[in-house]
Amino acid sequence: MKITKEIGIDLGHRVAQHDSKCYNLHGHRYKIIAEVEGELKLEGSENGMVMDFGFLKEILMEFIDKKYDHSFTV
């Protein structure tokens, strides 16, 4: 069984050594898709699930959204 969770982030950058408009500060919208595959759990609060969607969202928000959304990378 598989579950999938998608989030979107906006991230700015520039290509400093480029001779086009990419030299200027600009941004892109990124789609992050996380997929978890495994056996269904047979006990506990996740009984009948591969993983609780809420837990998966917390992980994505902590490690992707919090660090990269509306930030700048070189």
Secondary structure by P-SEA (a helix, b strand, c coil): cbbbbbbbbbbbbbcccccccccccbbbbbbbbbbbbcccccccccccccccaaaaaaaaaacccccccccccc
